[in-house]
Amino acid sequence: MGILKDAGESLVNFSERFLDKTEELAQIARITMEIKKLEHSIKEIYLNTGKYVYDQVVSDRTISNTDDFIIKAVATINDYKTKIQEKQNEIQKVKEHYESKYHR
């Protein structure tokens, strides 16, 4: 009976680790998707800013770094980049949490 008990405990241990790994990967995937959305938003701002600059040049208007549109675009991009860094740190914390759980 000792072998069956050991096998059962091993199976339970494996199942717990499997579920934990699945949970870890799900959390990382969710955060990664949030990062991808922010990166996509940054690309859209770059695109809109380029279109804005093009329209200004074609219309013989001056462009300045004090332009409200440019200021808002830069501020939003910087905000999104900060959020991306925070989310990357969050991913690292998730990995460290699960690593420390099994590598003590």
C-alpha positions in Angstrom: 0.0 0.0 0.0 3.0 2.3 0.5 3.7 2.5 -3.2 0.1 3.4 -4.0 0.1 6.1 -1.3 3.4 7.5 -2.6 2.1 7.4 -6.2 -1.1 9.2 -5.1 0.8 11.9 -3.3 3.1 12.3 -6.3 0.0 12.6 -8.6 -1.6 15.2 -6.2 1.7 17.2 -6.1 2.0 17.1 -9.9 -1.6 18.2 -10.3 -1.0 21.1 -7.9 2.1 22.2 -9.8 0.3 21.8 -13.1 -2.6 24.0 -11.9 -0.2 26.6 -10.5 1.7 26.7 -13.8 -1.6 27.1 -15.7 -2.6 29.9 -13.4 0.8 31.6 -13.8 0.6 31.4 -17.6 -2.9 32.7 -17.7 -1.9 35.7 -15.6 1.1 36.4 -17.8 -1.1 36.1 -20.9 -3.7 38.5 -19.6 -1.0 41.1 -18.7 0.7 40.5 -22.1 -2.5 41.3 -23.9 -2.9 44.5 -21.9 0.7 45.4 -23.0 -0.2 44.7 -26.6 -3.2 46.9 -26.4 -1.2 49.8 -25.1 1.5 49.2 -27.8 -1.2 49.3 -30.4 -2.6 52.5 -29.0 0.9 54.1 -29.1 1.1 53.1 -32.8 -2.2 54.7 -33.5 -1.0 57.9 -31.8 2.1 57.9 -33.9 0.0 57.4 -37.0 -2.4 60.2 -36.1 0.5 62.5 -35.2 2.1 61.9 -38.5 -1.1 62.6 -40.3 -1.5 65.8 -38.2 2.0 67.0 -39.1 1.5 66.2 -42.7 -1.8 68.1 -42.8 -0.1 71.1 -41.1 2.8 71.1 -43.6 0.5 70.8 -46.6 -1.6 73.7 -45.3 1.6 75.8 -44.8 1.0 76.0 -41.0 3.8 76.0 -38.6 4.4 73.1 -36.3 5.8 73.5 -32.8 6.4 71.3 -29.8 4.1 73.7 -27.9 1.2 72.7 -30.2 -1.7 71.3 -28.0 -2.2 68.2 -30.3 1.5 67.4 -30.1 1.7 68.0 -26.3 -1.3 65.7 -25.7 0.1 63.0 -28.0 3.5 63.0 -26.3 1.9 63.0 -22.8 -0.3 60.1 -23.7 2.6 58.1 -25.3 4.7 58.7 -22.2 1.8 57.6 -20.0 1.3 54.4 -22.0 5.0 53.6 -21.9 5.0 54.0 -18.1 2.0 51.6 -17.9 3.8 49.1 -20.2 6.8 49.2 -17.9 4.6 48.7 -14.8 2.9 45.7 -16.5 6.3 44.2 -17.5 7.3 44.5 -13.8 4.0 42.9 -12.9 4.8 39.9 -15.2 8.2 39.6 -13.4 6.5 39.5 -10.0 4.1 36.8 -11.2 7.1 34.7 -12.4 9.0 35.3 -9.2 6.0 34.4 -7.1 5.5 31.0 -8.7 9.3 30.4 -8.9 9.6 31.0 -5.1 6.7 28.7 -4.4 8.6 25.7 -5.7 12.2 26.6 -5.4 12.7 27.3 -1.7 
